[in-house]
Amino acid sequence: MLQISKLISQGAGLAPVLVKRAATLELDWDVRQKSRFDATDSLGRQLGVFLPRGTLVRGGDVLIAEDGSMVKVIAAPQAVLHITACTAHGTPFDLTRAAYHLGNRHVPIELKPDHLKIEPDHVLADMLRAMHLTVQEVAEAFEPEGGAYSAGGHSHGPSHTPDAPAVTAVPPAAAHVHGPDCQHDHGHAHAHAAIKPVAIQLHPRKPHSQ
């Protein structure tokens, strides 16, 4: 069995021609969400994958075997529910509401600008249809969101540096000119006259006579 313990996200930095020639490994989400599993690649080789805990394997990732060979991962089509907003009875905002309610149920969700995808569940399908969403079962690759802090939660481009976020200078706000018809409350903008300190003379207290 050929062991694999290294993953290059989306083949970043690798020559495209080498990735194109690499063996492939087609896996569904049930396997790709695991960091350790056995599989057989397109060359018939038995692979033992041992990645760091919490690693999510995505379609397009490249695995590096112990002999230096590469294996490109393909997200296998699988049964999923394809969820879109109903153009006749709803609005695109319904997808946001749906994502909120599905998230409350800790359901893995693939988020797209115009649709959502989840694994088949007839109870959730009925709930979504009751929210005026269109739900269809299809066979497609499934790439749900990872946790915000997970090892494979999100793949960033080479210019993204999460440990050193870019700081954008904020220019000073332009002065606001109030006209005669301005209805703003100007009380907060009035300048207050300087308060001069006042000297207070204290007299010692006389003891009471017995």
N, C-alpha and C positions, 0 to 999 in steps of 0.2 A: 504493500500500500504506500502510495506517495503522499507524504505529509505536506500540509500547507499551513503556514502560520503568519503570512504577510498579505495584506490587502492594500492595493493602491486605488483610492477612490476615483472612479470614472477614468482610470488609466492616466491620471494627471502626470505629465512629464515624460510619458512613454512615446516612442515614435509610432505614429498611426499605422505605418506599414507592418510593424511588429505585432501590434495588437490585432490587426486584421488577419494575420497568419496564425494567431494563437488558437489553441483548442478552446472549445466553448463548453459551458455548463449551464443547462437550463433548469431553473429552480423556481418553485412557487413561493409565495410569501410565508407559508407555514415553515418552510426550511430556512429561507433567507433571514428570518428574524432570530435564528439561533446562531450562536457563535461557534458551536462545535457540532459537526455532523459528518457523515460519510456520503459520498456521491460517486458517480461515474461520469467522466467527461466524454466529449465527442470522439476521442481517440480510444475509448474503451478502458482508460486507466482508472483504477480504483483510487480515490482520493480520501484522505482523512484531514478534514479542515479543523484547525485548532486556533481560533482567533481570540483576541482579548475579550473578556467578559463584557457584554453590553454592545458589542459590535453588530450593526445591522448591515447585511449584504444587499446592495442595490444592483438593479440591472445596469450594466455598463461598467461596474467595478471589475478590476483585474486582480486575480489571485496569483501569488508568486509561490511556486512549489520549491521544495528543498533542493531540487536539481537545477533551479534557475529558470525553468520553463514557466510560461504564463498561461493562465486560463481565464478567458473572458466570461463573465456571468451574464446570462440572459434571463430577464424576468419572464417566467412562463405564463401564458394566458391561463386564467382560472375563472371560475364562476364568481361574479361580483354583482352588486346592485348599483346600477348607474342612475344617479339622482339628479334631476334638473328641475328648474322652476317651471311651473305651469304658465304658459303664455296667456291662457284664457282666463284663469281664475286667481293668479298670483303675481308676484313680483320677484326680481332677482334677490331681494332682501330675504326672501323665504329660505334661501340656501344658508344664509348666515344663522337664521333661527334653527334650522335643521342641524347645522354643525354644532351649535350650542347644546341642543338636547342630546345629540349623539355623544358629544364629549362628556356630558354628565353621566352617561352610562358606560364610560370608558371603552367605547367602541373604536377600534382602529379605523381611521378615515383618511382617504386620499383626497386632498383639497386641490381643486382646479378653479380657475376664474369663473367658469360657467357650469360646473357640475361637481358632485361629490361621488365617491365610490366607497362602499363598505362590503364586507363579506355577507353572503346571503343570510337573512333572518326574517322570517315571515311576520313576526310581531313588530319589528322595527319598520318593515315595509308598510304594514297597515297604518302605523303611526304617521309615517311620512306622507302617505296618500291622504290621510285625514287633514294634513297641514297644507293641502293643495299642491303637493309636489308630484312630479311624474317619476315613477320608479320602474326600471326595466332590468331584468336579469340578462347579463351579457357575459361573454368570455373575453377578458382582457387582462393585461398585466396589472398587478396591484402593488402600488408603492405608497403605503400610508405614511403619514407624518410620524417621525420619531419624537421622543421627548426632547424638550428644548435643550437639555444638558446631556443628552445621550451621546455616545461615541459616534453613532451614525445618524444623528437626528436630522442633519441638514448638510447638504454638500455645497460649499462655497467656492467661488472662483478664486484664482490665485491672488487677487488683490485684496481679498477679505482677510483681515487680521483680527479675530475675535478677542485676543489677549491685549490688543492695543488699539481700542476703537479710535477712529478718526475724530478729532475735535474741530469743529467748525466755529470760527470766530463770529460772534454775533455783533453786527454793527450797531452803534447807538441809535435809538429811535429818533426819528425826525420830530422836530418841535411841532406841537399841535397848535394851530392857529384857531382861536375861537372867534366866530363872527357874531354879529348882533342877534342872529336867529338861533344860535347854538343853545341847545337845551341841556347840556351837560351840567352837572352839579360842580360848581367851581370852588366849593368850600374847601376842598382838600388842597387846592393849588394856591391859596392865599398865603402870602408871606407874613410871618408873625414878627412883630417888633421885638427887639432884643429886650430881655428882662434884666434890669439892673439889680444887682444884689443889694439888699437892704440890711444895714447893720442893726442888730438887735442887742440892746444892752441888758444884761441880766443882773439883777441885784440879789445879793445873798439873803436867804430867808432868815428873819429874826426868830430866835426861840421864844416860845410862849412863856409868859411870866407865871410863876407858881403862885 
